[in-house]
Amino acid sequence: MTQDIALDQGWAPAACTLPTAEQPLRVAEFDALFAEAVRAVRRPERGRLRLELVFSPDTAARAAELAARENGCCSFFTFTLTVADGALALEVAVPPQYIEVLDALAERSTRGDLNGPVAAAGRCQA
């Protein structure tokens, strides 16, 4: 069975070295993580996104593995996975020239059709 996956052009900038044919699959992996594990989305500053995830070893491993693979093709991302006090968070930061990519990632992480009612708080309006 095949599934059509719409690829948002803001998601994969020219700097991405992932082969074009693989980009929709990576987007689908992020969408699945967002739908299954994101509990809250915060934008503490324009160049940084914080995804609060379901606390579990499986979610931590999945987020870490996906972040590592994404950093391999889009090295401008800085991913920080934090496990502390029974909470799990994935922070994503980008330099100023990639704000639009982070905006697209933030948009996907809060889409209602992916993950229902996610608490989107602390969004930066800068």
Long-range contacts (C-beta under 8 A, 24 or more apart in sequence): 3-28, 8-104, 8-107, 8-108, 10-100, 10-101, 10-103, 10-104, 11-101, 11-104, 11-105, 11-108, 13-74, 13-98, 13-100, 13-101, 15-74, 15-75, 15-76, 15-98, 16-73, 16-74, 17-73, 17-74, 18-73, 18-74, 26-69, 26-70, 26-73, 27-108, 29-66, 30-66, 30-70, 30-105, 30-108, 31-108, 31-114, 33-62, 33-63, 33-66, 34-108, 34-109, 34-111, 34-114, 34-115, 34-118, 35-114, 35-115, 36-115, 37-62, 37-63, 38-109, 38-115, 38-118, 39-118, 39-119, 40-118, 40-119, 40-120, 40-121, 41-106, 41-109, 41-110, 41-118, 41-119, 41-120, 41-121, 41-123, 42-120, 42-121, 42-122, 42-123, 43-106, 43-122, 43-123, 43-124, 44-122, 44-124, 45-124, 45-126, 46-99, 46-124, 46-126, 47-93, 47-94, 47-95, 47-96, 47-99, 47-102, 48-91, 48-92, 48-93, 48-102, 49-91, 49-92, 49-93, 49-102, 49-105, 49-106, 49-109, 50-89, 50-90, 50-91, 50-92, 50-122, 51-89, 51-90, 51-91, 51-92, 51-109, 52-87, 52-88, 52-89, 53-88, 53-89, 53-90, 54-88, 55-83, 55-86, 55-87, 55-88, 56-88, 59-88, 60-88, 63-88, 63-90, 67-92, 74-101, 76-101
